[in-house]
Amino acid sequence: MRARLQELRKNVEAIEQRAARAEINLELEYYTLLEELRLGLESAERKFELLIESHDDQWEEVKNEFEELWHASRELIRTVNSP
């Protein structure tokens, strides 16, 4: 999961660089999606910390929430990277 968070962080940084080079009319779209990605990443990082600290009975719940955030973030990245 730590590797997934690092991958998301790298993707967000790459998209930020693309947004900086994008035409004006695309910048708003990029920055809107980037904000969603940043919020998802922050949430995923909090969930990861909870996962580390969780008791056995909370493990599945926190793990499932983390997985949902992971998949949602991956979809946003695909959206930004699509032509």
C-alpha positions in Angstrom: 0.0 0.0 0.0 2.9 2.3 0.7 4.1 1.7 -2.9 0.7 2.5 -4.2 0.7 5.8 -2.3 4.1 6.6 -3.7 2.8 5.8 -7.2 -0.2 8.1 -6.8 2.0 10.9 -5.5 4.3 10.5 -8.6 1.3 10.5 -10.9 -0.1 13.7 -9.2 3.3 15.4 -9.7 3.5 14.4 -13.4 0.0 15.7 -14.0 0.9 19.0 -12.2 3.8 19.4 -14.6 1.5 18.7 -17.6 -1.0 21.2 -16.3 1.6 23.8 -16.1 2.4 23.3 -19.8 -1.2 23.0 -20.8 -3.1 25.6 -22.8 -5.2 28.0 -20.8 -8.5 26.3 -21.6 -7.2 23.0 -20.3 -5.7 24.3 -17.2 -8.9 24.6 -15.3 -9.8 21.0 -16.1 -6.4 19.8 -15.0 -6.4 21.8 -11.8 -9.9 20.6 -10.9 -8.9 17.0 -11.4 -5.6 17.6 -9.6 -7.5 18.9 -6.6 -9.6 15.7 -6.6 -6.5 13.6 -6.8 -4.8 15.5 -4.0 -7.8 15.1 -1.7 -8.0 11.4 -2.6 -4.3 11.0 -1.9 -4.6 12.8 1.5 -7.5 10.6 2.3 -5.6 7.5 1.2 -2.6 8.4 3.3 -4.9 8.9 6.4 -6.5 5.5 5.7 -3.1 3.9 5.4 -2.1 5.3 8.8 -5.3 4.0 10.3 -4.7 0.7 8.6 -1.3 0.5 10.3 -2.7 1.4 13.7 -6.0 -0.6 13.4 -6.9 -3.6 15.4 -7.6 -6.9 13.8 -11.4 -6.2 13.9 -11.0 -2.9 12.0 -8.5 -4.2 9.4 -11.0 -5.3 6.7 -13.1 -2.1 7.0 -10.1 0.2 6.7 -8.5 -1.9 4.0 -11.7 -1.8 1.9 -11.9 2.0 2.2 -8.3 2.3 1.2 -8.9 0.1 -1.9 -11.9 2.2 -2.9 -9.8 5.4 -2.7 -7.1 3.7 -4.7 -9.4 2.7 -7.5 -11.1 6.1 -7.6 -7.7 7.8 -7.8 -6.6 5.5 -10.6 -9.7 6.3 -12.6 -9.1 10.1 -12.2 -5.5 9.6 -13.4 -6.7 7.6 -16.4 -9.2 10.5 -17.2 -6.4 13.1 -17.1 -4.0 11.0 -19.1 -6.5 10.1 -21.8 -6.2 12.1 -25.1 
